[in-house]
Amino acid sequence: MKVVSNFFKLSTLLVMFLFISCSDDDNETVDPPMVETTTIVDLAVDTADLSILVEALTAANLVETLQGDGPFTVFAPTNEAFAAFLTTNNFSSLSDIPDDILTQVLLNHVVSGTNLSTNLSTGYVSSLSTAGAGGRNLSMYINTNSGVIINGVATVITPDVEADNGVVHIVNSVIGLPNIVDHAVANGSLTSLVSALTADGNTTFTDLLSSTDTDFTVFAPVDTAFSAFTNPNDNDINAVLSYHVIPGTAAFSDDLMNMYVTTAATNADGDNLSQYISTDDGVVINGSSQVALADIVATNGVVHAVSSVIDLPTVTTFAVADATFEPLVAALTEGTPATDFVSILNGEGPFTVFAPTADAFQALLDSNMDWNSVSDIDEALLTSVLQHHVVTPGNVRSSDLTNPGDTSPNTLEGDAITISLPGTGDNIADVTDGSGNTDIGIVVVDVQANNGVIHVLNKVMIPNTSN
């Protein structure tokens, strides 16, 4: 019995010792086991048909980027795709491609996020390439109507190869850096525009909009817009197409405001036509065409898809589109029903119109306590006043005026006005009306329509009422 008792005591002490020892071990920090991850780069390295892609990523110092957390979606060109790209662009090897171009081309295959093929839909996404105009991220057009096609050039042949930091879709072609023409050709909703631009073998527009000498902003009518356009004024279709192009700038949606811009289209004298952009309710061009999809970013500019074809403007187009001229439009219509000013100013012209602002008309109304609106002004007097703001025939632009000096054109009403350059204060030019008032200024010049030009006044001109 003593032996058993002693054995029991010994066992108890041993258990207590082990318990204490384990308790001490619990206070020590134990490193977790290493978890092996598979990155997008690992997938590419393990795929024999992506070996040139791995070489390119290494040459462009992008391996570490694609080993990062991401997540990324990578459209990975095969070796055959890279070989074709080199041949097409007259490169004998990857080392012949300038480093900056190689980097941007590769980044144009990468999109943020994990986008499985089941999540992709037809539309635009932004790639990681910053080769867009103004350093913006290039747009990438994904078409899922029949498989998955990128920018109209690369088809996904093996989708959804998943990594821990994203997903790889293997494609059969290298996706180049798209210019405006490339984007137009890729988008199936712009086929009518492309057909119009290239009709009868015409390369003028494709050459222009592929140029890298300057940036462009293009308002691109969708197919339904072209089918609805009847060309009511029988304008030359090439002039109409040119009117959708603003050369010299990439005007992104966050750059736009209520403003006039100058297009590539010209009138009979070779003066470039203006376009009025309103941002009061979305983005509307000349009061009629709505931007339906903004900011398709290309290497040489930006495309905004619009809901209707923008016809060449008359002087009344701008009067109606620009809210600044609402009182003028009311005067031309409601205030003078006996005279069809709209038909006159939609005519062949050319006209030079001096258009008073809303504030200028309000000042005229405030000058007579009996006038609450333009309809309260005697129609004969108002008709004479409006005629005093039109010079015809003639498209008199600011460059046609003597500087410094005076110009005295006759108005449609009969009295001459005197335009003096340079203007005083904030005035671009000073104007003396038929009644001898000299406190009138031209504050905006050369709003160019197809049938004339508008200059904006800060005061209504009054003809010589004594004659």
Secondary structure by P-SEA (a helix, b strand, c coil): caaaaaaaaaaaaaaaaaaaaaaaaaabbbbccbbbbbcaaaaaaacccaaaaaaaaaaacccccccccccbbbbcccaaaaaaaaaaacccccccccaaaaaaaaaaacccccccccccccbbbbccccccccccbbbbbbbccccccccccccccccccccccbbbbbbccccccccaaaaaaacccaaaaaaaaaccccaaaaaaaaccccccccccccaaaaaaccccccccaaaaaaaacccccccccccccccccccccccccccbbbbbbbccccccccccccccccccccccbbbbbbccccccccaaaaaaacccaaaaaaaacccccccaaaaaaaccccbbbbcccaaaaaaaaaacccccccccccaaaaaaaaaaacccccccccccccccbbbbbbccccbbbbbbccccccccbbbbcccccccccccccccccccbbbbbbcbbbbccccc
